[in-house]
């Protein structure tokens, strides 16, 4: 009598599976799966990389393979009860790949000799070879054991299919009920991106901060509201130091809307969205890069990238960059640098410790923009390149030093855990001669038509921040579902001490014929007298589940606490606020077909009120987001998403019109819009990135002297980006690539009172590059047609007390770069 086959499908009696649940923990005892055990497979047509991830989960085996081996391949739908060997053979059919089982539960992919000898399909992609380990446990940590850089889900070209920042677990983007866009290293290199802010133009609904804006607060907007720039999942309060460098960026992940479940450090959850900068990390294969960029306005930028494994268990990498440049604005000279060491300690099986650091510096004369009157309004015109203030004013500075660590450990096939911590010390000091017209509102003169008073001012802050995060993750099948459960907690403590001083008026300036005869002097004693302490803490639970074929659900709940302590020694004013809230996040994705998915989600957030002087105890800002849309992917060539959303933001800080420069928590804003992001990889040579956003962000109540219905400042109603890149493949032009792009923006208001509005604009950029045997040469043109336009400049008071400033376009500029990789 023939013995029936065993099955590895959860819920089948022949499996002899035992599941034990308890409040103290959940234990799932999985069977030992051999190569001849029947498993139930349900794998839709997709990239071979993603199909193999699903295969390993459903076969309950470990699968080891190089990321480059499977790049560019697709798989057909695989369904039914098969032995793991049979299923793997079907997935690898026509790929030229074979496999070998190391033991009954571990297999590795092999390249056939003819394929090894042939030219690589991915030679144009500058990614280090990486070993990807997949299994029923979370892929993210396993990937880090073998290749610390998160390249799981990274495919040829600009496409990224899997990220961890949205759920803290490597998850296919198409299965996450949230708007998510990524900018990978190849797109950054192809565009020869000099500044991180420029890279963010590739994402819909993002308004990048001005390059002239001092790194003393994060000015990026997403969906009309302020976003937070994180580094490897950690909050960077104020985002100080050299924040524009791309030398240590592996990729950028943009999570839109309220993200209160995981990202609540510093002052609380971001409202507009999260910009998570994923750092480069050590690779197993040694590599080195040195390079130099030079260009318009005396721009000089050397850099290096040293990746040197010390042995199989200790991997080391350090990147660094120095920038020295002038500016189209008179008297502006910028100097910045950053150094980024990283170390990975791993046993190559179950445990990895990643240590990272960053030392960052920025120095530049403080730029305050130009007033509305004299630029976009008024009877006279201010010189576009005017620097307001003395040319010999001392530099403003911004510094940051930080270290962070992540410990990942796999307990068994089901359970894993990670612990994370970060410490940072930062400071900034702004010195300025600023315009004054009875208040610090700069849009109109003190004396018509063109005369303002000048005031010497200084603002200094110093911060210390500690952040701790702990997570436990279980990944398991149950019945017709595949589940991943994460629960954990976080704690963040921020101390922010500072002072602000002003002295004057020290004289008058007629901006129609500007002159600044009075030297800058320190306006006060420079004693720290304003103290803020933010404490954010919470516990959370997240449950991801794939049900049957094509329904992906996400349920999350955070019990979060926020404490804000504010003490102003100048006006003898102190306040403390404590708040505890339940913050939900829930959503679902339904795969209509293998190519089209519908999604809907809801999330809430709670945020402190940083950098605001309240006349009473501050109330935390609350936010809610609803969004829905669809994600698509056709033939691994055309992919993207369309989303419709609404964000409500209550208890926003607005000026208390009867109490000087104090604020009150009485504002209410709403942003509604539609966004689309598209990636068309027409062929291996031809790639297109496009996006469009319509954003309607308004005040919903009369508050702070702002009328109901006014538009939120700085936000264009319509904006888009198009980038086309072509890489030649013919013998004569091998290694040559050309790219061209255009940014388009409609007009936007420069302050919340909507008194002045800049016109819309468009700007072209282009690149030409040549690569051969590790050498890359590139030429980049910015604002190719030399268009003149103004953009809003966020300076002083968030659009209330210091609104009315603009910054001129930089004009046409040209940059040449050379890099040698060996």
C-alpha positions in Angstrom: 0.0 0.0 0.0 1.4 3.4 -1.0 1.8 5.9 1.8 0.0 9.2 1.0 2.1 12.3 0.6 2.4 14.6 3.6 1.2 18.2 3.1 2.8 21.4 4.3 -0.5 23.4 4.0 -1.5 24.8 7.3 -4.7 23.3 8.6 -4.3 19.9 6.9 -4.5 17.1 9.5 -1.7 15.1 7.9 0.6 17.9 8.7 0.5 17.2 12.4 0.7 20.9 13.1 0.3 22.3 16.6 -0.5 26.0 17.2 -0.4 27.3 20.7 -1.6 30.8 21.5 -1.2 32.6 24.9 -1.2 36.1 26.2 2.5 36.0 27.1 3.5 34.9 23.6 2.4 33.0 20.6 4.2 29.7 19.6 3.7 28.1 16.3 5.4 24.8 15.8 6.0 24.2 12.1 6.8 20.8 10.6 10.2 19.9 9.2 9.6 20.2 5.5 11.5 17.9 3.1 12.0 18.2 -0.6 9.4 15.5 -1.3 6.6 17.0 0.8 3.6 18.3 -1.0 3.0 22.1 -0.4 0.2 24.3 -1.6 1.4 27.1 -3.8 -0.5 30.2 -4.9 2.0 32.5 -6.6 0.7 35.1 -9.2 2.7 36.0 -12.3 5.3 38.6 -11.3 9.0 39.3 -11.2 11.1 36.1 -10.5 12.6 37.9 -7.5 9.2 38.4 -5.8 7.9 34.9 -6.9 10.9 33.3 -5.2 10.1 35.2 -2.0 6.6 33.8 -2.0 7.9 30.4 -3.0 10.2 30.2 0.1 7.4 31.3 2.4 4.9 28.8 1.0 7.5 25.9 0.8 8.8 26.6 4.3 12.4 26.4 3.2 15.4 28.7 3.1 16.4 29.8 -0.4 19.7 31.4 -1.1 20.5 33.3 -4.3 22.3 36.4 -5.7 20.1 39.4 -6.4 21.7 39.9 -9.9 20.9 36.2 -10.9 17.2 36.8 -11.1 17.1 40.5 -12.1 15.1 41.0 -15.3 13.3 37.6 -15.2 9.5 37.1 -14.8 7.6 34.1 -13.6 4.2 32.7 -14.6 1.3 31.9 -12.3 2.0 28.9 -10.1 -0.9 27.2 -8.3 -1.6 23.8 -6.9 -0.2 21.1 -4.6 3.4 20.3 -5.6 6.7 19.1 -4.2 9.0 22.1 -3.5 11.4 20.7 -6.1 8.7 20.6 -8.8 7.5 24.1 -7.9 11.0 25.5 -8.1 11.7 23.9 -11.4 8.6 25.5 -12.8 9.5 28.9 -11.5 13.0 28.7 -12.9 11.9 27.4 -16.3 13.6 29.3 -19.2 15.7 31.3 -16.8 18.9 29.4 -17.3 19.1 28.9 -13.5 19.2 25.6 -11.6 19.2 24.7 -7.9 20.7 22.5 -5.3 19.4 21.4 -1.9 22.0 21.8 0.7 19.9 20.1 3.3 16.1 19.1 3.3 15.1 22.6 4.3 17.7 24.8 2.5 18.3 25.3 -1.2 20.6 27.5 -3.3 20.2 28.8 -6.9 23.0 28.1 -9.4 23.9 29.7 -12.7 24.6 27.4 -15.6 28.1 27.7 -17.0 26.9 29.1 -20.3 25.1 31.8 -18.5 28.1 32.6 -16.3 30.3 33.0 -19.4 27.7 35.2 -21.1 27.6 39.0 -20.5 25.5 39.9 -17.5 22.0 41.3 -18.1 22.6 43.8 -15.3 26.0 45.1 -16.2 24.6 48.6 -16.5 23.3 48.5 -12.9 25.9 49.6 -10.3 24.8 47.3 -7.5 27.1 45.1 -5.5 26.4 41.4 -5.6 24.3 40.4 -2.7 23.1 37.2 -1.2 19.4 37.1 -0.5 18.1 34.7 2.1 14.4 34.1 2.2 12.2 31.9 4.4 8.9 31.9 6.3 10.4 34.3 8.7 10.7 38.1 7.9 12.8 38.7 4.9 14.2 42.0 6.0 16.5 40.8 8.8 17.6 37.7 6.8 18.6 40.0 3.9 20.7 42.0 6.3 22.5 38.9 7.5 23.8 38.4 4.0 23.7 41.8 2.5 23.1 44.7 4.9 21.9 47.0 2.2 18.1 46.6 1.7 18.1 45.4 -1.9 15.4 42.9 -1.5 12.8 43.8 -4.0 15.2 45.9 -6.0 15.1 45.1 -9.7 16.9 46.4 -12.8 16.2 50.0 -13.6 14.3 52.3 -11.3 11.8 49.8 -10.0 11.7 48.8 -6.3 9.1 46.2 -5.3 9.6 45.7 -1.6 10.3 48.0 1.3 10.4 47.8 5.1 9.8 51.4 6.3 6.0 51.3 5.9 5.5 48.2 8.1 8.9 47.6 9.6 8.9 44.2 7.8 9.9 43.7 4.2 6.6 43.8 2.3 5.8 44.1 -1.4 4.8 47.7 -2.0 1.7 46.5 -4.0 0.4 44.8 -0.8 0.6 47.9 1.4 -2.6 50.0 1.6 -0.8 53.3 1.5 0.8 55.7 -1.1 4.5 54.8 -1.3 7.1 55.9 -3.8 10.8 55.1 -3.9 13.9 56.7 -5.5 16.6 54.2 -5.9 20.4 54.6 -6.4 20.3 54.1 -10.1 17.8 57.0 -10.6 19.9 59.2 -8.4 23.0 58.3 -10.5 21.3 58.6 -13.8 20.0 62.1 -12.9 23.4 63.0 -11.4 21.6 64.3 -8.4 23.7 66.8 -6.5 21.1 67.6 -3.8 18.6 65.3 -2.0 15.9 68.0 -2.4 16.2 67.6 -6.2 15.7 63.9 -6.0 12.4 64.4 -4.2 11.0 66.0 -7.4 10.5 62.5 -8.7 7.7 61.9 -6.2 4.2 63.4 -6.7 2.8 65.8 -4.1 6.3 66.7 -2.7 7.4 70.4 -2.4 11.2 70.3 -1.8 12.8 72.7 0.6 14.9 75.5 -0.9 18.6 74.8 -1.1 19.3 78.2 0.5 17.2 77.4 3.5 19.4 77.0 6.6 19.2 73.5 8.1 17.5 74.5 11.2 14.0 73.1 10.5 12.8 70.6 7.9 11.0 72.5 5.1 9.8 69.7 2.9 6.1 69.5 2.3 4.1 66.4 1.3 0.4 66.7 0.4 0.5 70.3 1.6 1.8 69.7 5.1 5.2 69.4 6.7 7.0 66.1 6.3 9.8 64.6 8.4 13.1 63.4 6.9 14.3 60.3 8.7 17.5 58.4 8.4 17.2 54.6 8.5 13.8 54.9 10.3 15.0 57.3 13.0 13.6 60.8 13.5 16.1 63.7 12.9 14.7 66.6 14.9 15.2 69.8 12.8 17.2 67.7 10.3 20.4 69.8 10.9 23.9 69.6 9.3 24.7 68.6 5.7 21.3 67.3 4.8 21.5 67.7 1.0 24.3 65.2 0.3 23.5 62.0 -1.6 26.9 60.3 -1.1 25.6 57.8 1.5 22.1 57.4 0.1 21.1 53.9 -1.1 17.5 54.9 -1.8 14.8 57.3 -0.6 11.3 56.0 0.5 8.4 58.4 0.7 5.4 57.4 2.8 2.6 59.8 2.4 0.1 61.0 5.0 -0.2 60.5 8.8 2.3 57.9 9.9 1.7 57.8 13.7 2.1 54.1 14.3 5.9 53.8 14.0 7.2 57.3 13.4 6.5 59.2 16.6 9.9 60.3 17.8 11.1 63.9 18.3 7.9 65.8 18.5 5.4 63.2 17.3 4.1 61.7 14.1 4.5 63.5 10.7 1.4 64.9 9.2 2.3 65.2 5.5 4.5 62.2 5.3 7.8 60.5 6.0 10.9 60.7 3.9 13.0 57.8 4.9 16.6 58.0 3.7 18.1 54.5 3.6 21.9 54.6 4.0 24.5 52.6 2.2 25.8 49.7 4.2 28.7 47.4 4.0 28.7 44.7 1.2 30.6 41.4 1.2 32.6 42.2 -1.9 35.2 44.9 -1.4 34.8 48.0 -3.5 36.1 51.6 -3.6 35.0 54.7 -5.3 36.6 58.2 -5.5 35.0 61.0 -7.4 34.8 64.8 -8.0 32.2 67.2 -9.2 32.8 70.7 -10.4 30.5 73.3 -11.9 28.9 76.7 -12.1 29.3 79.2 -9.2 32.7 77.7 -8.2 31.0 74.4 -7.1 33.6 71.8 -5.9 32.6 68.5 -4.4 35.0 65.6 -3.8 33.8 62.3 -2.3 34.9 58.7 -1.6 33.2 55.4 -0.8 35.3 52.7 0.8 33.7 49.3 1.3 36.1 46.9 2.9 35.0 43.6 4.6 37.4 42.7 7.3 36.4 39.0 7.3 33.3 36.9 6.7 31.8 38.2 10.0 32.9 41.8 10.1 32.0 44.2 7.3 33.0 47.9 7.2 32.2 50.9 5.0 32.7 54.6 5.2 31.6 57.3 2.8 32.4 61.0 2.9 31.8 64.2 0.9 32.9 67.8 1.1 31.2 70.7 -0.7 32.4 74.2 -1.3 30.4 76.5 -3.5 29.4 80.1 -4.3 25.8 81.0 -5.3 23.9 83.2 -7.8 23.0 85.2 -4.7 25.6 87.8 -3.8 27.9 87.0 -0.8 26.5 83.5 -0.3 29.3 80.9 0.1 28.4 77.5 1.4 30.7 74.9 3.0 29.5 71.5 4.1 30.8 68.0 4.8 29.6 64.7 6.1 31.3 61.5 7.2 29.3 58.2 7.4 31.0 55.1 8.9 29.1 51.8 9.3 30.1 48.4 10.7 28.2 45.1 10.5 28.9 42.2 12.8 27.1 38.9 11.7 27.2 35.2 12.3 25.7 34.8 8.8 22.9 32.7 10.1 20.7 34.2 12.8 22.1 37.4 14.3 23.3 40.7 12.9 24.5 43.9 14.6 24.6 47.0 12.5 26.4 50.1 13.8 26.2 53.5 12.0 27.4 57.0 12.5 27.3 60.4 10.9 29.3 63.6 11.5 27.8 66.5 9.6 28.5 70.2 9.2 27.1 73.2 7.3 28.1 76.9 7.2 26.8 79.8 5.2 25.7 83.4 5.6 22.0 83.3 6.7 19.7 84.0 3.7 16.3 85.5 4.4 14.9 85.6 0.9 13.5 88.8 -0.7 10.3 90.6 0.1 7.2 90.3 -2.0 7.2 94.1 -2.6 10.0 94.7 -5.0 9.9 91.2 -6.6 6.4 90.1 -7.5 4.6 93.3 -6.4 5.3 97.0 -6.0 6.5 99.8 -8.3 10.3 99.0 -8.1 12.4 95.8 -8.5 14.9 94.5 -6.0 18.0 93.0 -7.7 17.4 89.2 -8.0 20.9 88.4 -6.7 20.7 90.7 -3.7 21.8 89.5 -0.3 20.1 91.5 2.4 22.6 92.4 5.1 26.3 93.0 5.4 28.6 91.0 3.2 31.0 90.4 6.1 28.3 89.0 8.5 29.5 85.9 10.3 28.5 82.5 8.9 25.5 80.8 10.4 26.2 77.2 11.2 24.4 73.9 11.7 26.1 70.7 13.2 25.0 67.2 13.8 26.7 64.1 15.3 24.8 60.9 15.7 25.3 57.2 16.2 22.7 54.5 15.9 22.5 50.7 16.0 20.2 47.8 15.1 20.4 44.3 16.5 18.4 41.6 14.6 18.0 38.0 15.7 16.0 35.0 14.4 14.8 32.8 17.2 13.3 30.2 14.9 11.4 29.8 11.6 8.5 31.8 13.0 9.9 34.3 15.4 12.4 37.1 15.0 13.2 40.3 16.9 15.0 43.6 16.4 16.3 46.2 18.8 17.2 49.7 17.7 18.7 52.8 19.4 20.0 56.2 18.3 21.7 59.1 20.1 22.3 62.5 18.4 23.8 65.8 19.5 23.1 68.8 17.2 23.1 72.5 17.2 22.7 75.6 15.0 23.4 79.3 15.3 21.7 81.8 12.9 23.0 85.4 12.7 21.2 87.9 10.5 20.4 91.5 9.6 16.7 91.2 8.9 14.0 93.4 7.5 11.6 95.1 9.9 8.5 97.1 9.2 7.1 97.6 12.6 6.8 93.8 12.9 8.9 91.1 11.3 6.4 90.7 8.4 8.6 91.5 5.4 6.2 91.6 2.5 5.6 95.4 2.6 8.0 98.3 3.4 8.1 100.4 6.6 8.2 103.6 4.4 6.6 103.6 1.0 7.6 102.7 -1.6 10.9 100.8 -0.8 12.4 101.4 2.6 12.6 99.0 5.5 14.3 99.1 8.9 17.1 96.7 9.7 17.4 94.6 12.9 20.3 92.5 14.1 19.1 89.1 15.2 20.5 85.8 16.4 18.8 82.4 17.0 20.7 79.5 18.6 19.5 76.0 19.6 21.2 72.9 20.8 19.6 69.5 21.0 20.1 66.1 22.5 18.0 63.2 21.4 17.7 59.5 22.5 15.5 57.0 20.7 14.8 53.3 21.5 12.7 50.8 19.5 12.0 47.2 20.1 10.0 44.8 17.9 9.1 41.1 17.9 7.8 39.6 14.7 6.1 36.3 13.9 5.4 35.1 10.4 3.2 32.0 9.9 0.5 30.4 7.8 -2.9 29.6 9.1 -5.6 28.0 7.0 -5.8 30.0 3.7 -4.0 32.9 5.2 -0.3 34.0 5.5 0.2 36.3 8.5 2.9 38.5 9.9 2.4 39.9 13.3 4.6 42.6 14.8 4.4 44.1 18.2 6.7 46.4 20.0 7.3 49.8 21.6 9.4 52.9 21.3 10.6 55.7 23.5 12.1 59.1 22.5 13.5 61.9 24.7 14.4 65.2 23.2 16.0 68.2 25.0 16.1 71.4 23.0 17.6 74.5 24.6 18.0 77.9 22.9 17.6 81.6 22.7 16.4 84.3 20.3 17.6 87.9 20.5 17.1 91.0 18.4 18.4 94.6 18.6 17.6 97.6 16.6 16.5 99.2 14.4 20.1 99.8 13.5 19.2 101.8 10.4 17.1 102.0 7.2 17.6 100.4 3.8 16.1 101.5 0.5 15.9 98.2 -1.5 15.5 100.1 -4.7 19.2 101.1 -4.2 20.3 98.9 -1.3 23.2 99.8 1.0 24.1 98.2 4.4 26.6 100.6 6.1 26.1 99.3 9.7 28.2 96.3 10.7 26.5 93.2 12.3 27.0 92.9 16.0 25.6 90.3 18.5 22.2 91.5 19.6 22.4 90.1 23.1 24.3 88.1 25.7 23.6 84.8 24.0 22.4 83.0 27.1 20.2 79.9 26.7 16.8 80.8 28.2 14.2 78.8 26.3 13.9 75.1 27.1 11.8 72.4 25.5 11.6 68.8 26.5 9.6 66.4 24.3 9.0 62.8 25.5 7.2 60.4 23.1 6.5 56.8 23.9 4.1 54.1 22.9 3.3 50.5 22.3 1.9 49.1 19.0 0.5 46.0 17.4 0.4 45.3 13.7 -1.2 42.4 11.9 -0.6 41.8 8.1 -2.5 39.0 6.5 -2.8 37.7 2.9 -6.1 35.9 2.6 -6.7 33.3 -0.1 -5.8 34.8 -3.4 -5.2 38.5 -3.5 -6.6 40.1 -0.4 -4.0 41.8 1.7 -5.1 43.4 5.0 -3.2 45.5 7.5 -4.5 46.3 11.0 -2.4 48.4 13.4 -3.1 50.1 16.8 -0.8 52.3 18.8 -1.3 53.4 22.4 0.9 56.5 22.3 1.9 59.1 24.8 3.3 62.6 24.3 4.7 65.0 26.9 5.7 68.5 26.1 7.5 70.7 28.7 8.2 74.3 27.7 10.0 76.9 29.9 10.8 80.5 28.8 13.0 82.3 31.3 12.6 85.6 29.5 8.9 86.1 29.9 8.7 83.7 32.9 6.3 81.4 31.1 6.2 77.6 31.6 3.8 75.0 30.3 3.6 71.2 30.4 1.2 69.0 28.4 0.7 65.3 28.6 -1.5 63.3 26.3 -2.3 59.6 25.8 -4.1 58.5 22.6 -5.1 55.4 20.7 -4.0 55.8 17.1 -5.3 53.3 14.5 -4.1 52.4 11.1 -6.1 50.0 8.9 -6.4 49.2 5.2 -6.7 46.5 2.6 -5.4 45.8 -0.9 -7.4 43.6 -3.3 -5.7 42.1 -6.4 -8.3 42.4 -9.1 -5.9 40.7 -11.4 -2.2 39.9 -11.3 -1.6 43.3 -12.8 -4.1 45.6 -11.0 -4.8 46.1 -7.3 -7.3 48.3 -5.5 -6.4 49.8 -2.1 -7.9 51.9 0.7 -6.5 53.0 4.1 -7.1 55.1 7.1 -4.6 56.4 9.7 -4.2 58.8 12.5 -1.4 60.7 14.1 -0.5 62.9 17.1 2.2 65.5 17.0 3.7 68.0 19.4 4.0 71.7 18.7 7.8 72.3 18.2 9.4 75.7 17.9 6.2 77.5 19.0 5.8 79.9 21.9 2.3 79.3 23.4 0.4 81.6 25.7 -1.2 78.6 27.5 -0.5 74.9 27.8 0.0 73.6 24.2 -2.4 71.0 22.9 -0.9 68.3 20.6 -1.9 68.5 17.0 -4.1 65.6 15.7 -4.4 64.3 12.2 -6.4 61.8 10.2 -5.9 60.6 6.7 -8.2 58.6 4.3 -6.9 57.5 0.9 -7.9 55.1 -1.8 -6.7 54.3 -5.3 -5.2 51.6 -7.4 -1.7 50.2 -8.1 -0.7 48.5 -11.3 2.1 46.6 -12.9 2.0 45.3 -16.4 4.6 42.9 -17.8 7.2 44.1 -15.4 7.5 47.2 -17.6 4.7 49.7 -16.7 4.0 50.2 -13.0 2.7 52.9 -10.7 -0.3 54.1 -8.7 -3.2 56.6 -8.6 -4.4 57.8 -5.3 -7.2 60.1 -3.9 -6.8 61.3 -0.3 -8.0 63.7 2.4 -5.9 64.8 5.4 -7.5 66.7 8.3 -5.2 68.5 10.7 -6.7 69.9 14.0 -5.4 71.9 16.9 -2.8 73.6 14.6 -0.7 76.3 16.1 -1.8 79.7 14.9 -1.0 83.2 16.3 -3.0 84.5 19.2 -3.8 87.9 17.6 -4.4 89.5 20.9 -1.2 88.4 22.7 1.9 89.6 20.8 3.9 86.8 19.2 2.3 84.0 21.3 0.4 81.1 19.6 -2.7 79.1 20.4 -3.8 75.6 19.3 -6.9 76.5 17.5 -6.2 76.1 13.8 -7.9 73.5 11.5 -6.5 72.7 8.0 -7.5 70.2 5.4 -5.7 68.9 2.3 -7.5 67.0 -0.5 -6.0 65.8 -3.7 -5.2 63.3 -6.4 -1.8 61.9 -7.3 -0.3 59.6 -9.8 3.1 58.2 -10.2 4.3 56.2 -13.2 7.4 54.2 -14.1 7.6 52.9 -17.7 10.6 50.7 -18.3 9.9 50.4 -22.0 13.0 48.3 -22.5 16.3 47.7 -20.8 17.6 50.9 -22.5 14.6 53.2 -22.3 13.0 54.3 -19.0 10.5 57.0 -18.1 9.5 58.4 -14.7 6.5 60.7 -14.5 4.2 62.1 -11.7 1.4 64.6 -11.3 -0.3 65.9 -8.2 -3.4 68.2 -7.7 -3.3 69.5 -4.1 -6.1 71.6 -2.4 -4.8 72.5 1.1 -6.9 75.1 2.9 -7.8 76.6 6.3 -11.2 75.2 7.5 -11.8 77.8 10.3 -11.1 81.5 10.8 -8.1 81.4 13.1 -4.9 83.3 13.9 -6.0 86.1 11.7 -6.3 83.8 8.7 -9.7 83.6 7.0 -11.6 80.3 6.4 -10.9 79.0 2.9 -7.4 80.5 2.6 -4.9 78.2 0.9 -2.0 76.9 2.9 1.1 78.7 1.9 3.8 77.4 -0.4 1.7 74.6 -2.0 1.2 74.6 -5.8 -2.3 73.5 -6.8 -0.8 71.5 -9.7 2.6 70.0 -10.1 4.3 67.4 -12.2 7.6 65.9 -13.2 8.8 63.9 -16.3 12.2 62.2 -16.7 13.3 60.2 -19.7 16.6 58.2 -19.8 18.1 56.3 -22.7 21.1 53.9 -22.4 22.7 53.0 -25.7 23.3 49.3 -26.4 24.9 49.3 -29.8 28.6 48.6 -30.1 29.7 52.0 -31.1 27.9 53.8 -28.2 28.1 51.2 -25.4 28.3 52.9 -22.1 26.7 56.2 -23.2 23.4 57.4 -21.7 21.3 60.5 -22.1 18.6 61.9 -19.9 16.2 64.9 -20.0 13.6 66.0 -17.5 11.2 68.8 -16.8 9.6 70.1 -13.6 6.3 72.0 -13.8 4.6 74.0 -11.0 1.5 76.2 -10.9 1.6 79.3 -8.8 1.4 79.2 -5.0 0.9 81.7 -2.2 3.9 82.9 -0.2 2.0 83.3 3.1 -1.1 82.0 4.7 -2.9 85.4 4.4 -2.8 84.8 0.6 -1.9 88.4 -0.1 0.8 87.6 -2.6 1.3 84.7 -5.1 4.2 83.6 -7.3 3.6 82.6 -10.9 3.9 79.0 -12.1 7.1 77.9 -13.8 8.8 75.1 -15.6 12.4 74.1 -15.5 14.4 71.7 -17.8 17.4 69.6 -16.8 19.5 67.2 -18.8 22.4 64.7 -18.3 24.9 62.9 -20.6 27.1 60.1 -19.1 29.7 57.6 -20.2 30.7 54.5 -18.3 33.5 52.1 -19.0 35.4 49.6 -16.7 34.5 51.4 -13.5 35.0 54.9 -14.9 32.0 57.2 -15.1 32.0 60.7 -16.6 28.9 62.8 -16.6 27.7 66.3 -17.7 24.6 67.8 -16.0 22.7 70.9 -16.9 20.2 72.5 -14.5 17.5 75.0 -15.6 18.7 74.4 -19.2 16.6 77.2 -20.7 17.6 79.7 -18.1 14.1 80.5 -17.0 13.6 83.3 -14.5 11.0 82.7 -11.8 10.4 83.1 -8.0 9.4 80.4 -5.5 8.0 80.9 -2.0 10.7 81.0 0.7 9.7 79.6 4.1 11.3 82.0 6.5 10.2 83.1 10.0 7.0 82.0 11.6 5.7 79.3 9.2 3.8 81.8 7.0 2.3 83.9 9.8 4.7 86.4 11.3 7.4 86.2 8.6 5.5 85.4 5.5 5.9 87.3 2.2 9.4 86.1 1.2 10.5 84.7 -2.1 13.7 83.2 -3.6 14.7 83.7 -7.2 15.6 80.8 -9.5 19.2 79.9 -9.8 19.5 80.3 -13.6 21.2 77.9 -16.0 24.1 76.0 -14.5 26.4 73.2 -15.6 28.3 70.5 -13.7 30.9 67.9 -14.6 31.5 64.8 -12.5 34.0 62.0 -12.7 34.1 58.8 -10.5 36.3 55.8 -10.5 35.0 52.5 -9.0 37.4 49.7 -8.4 
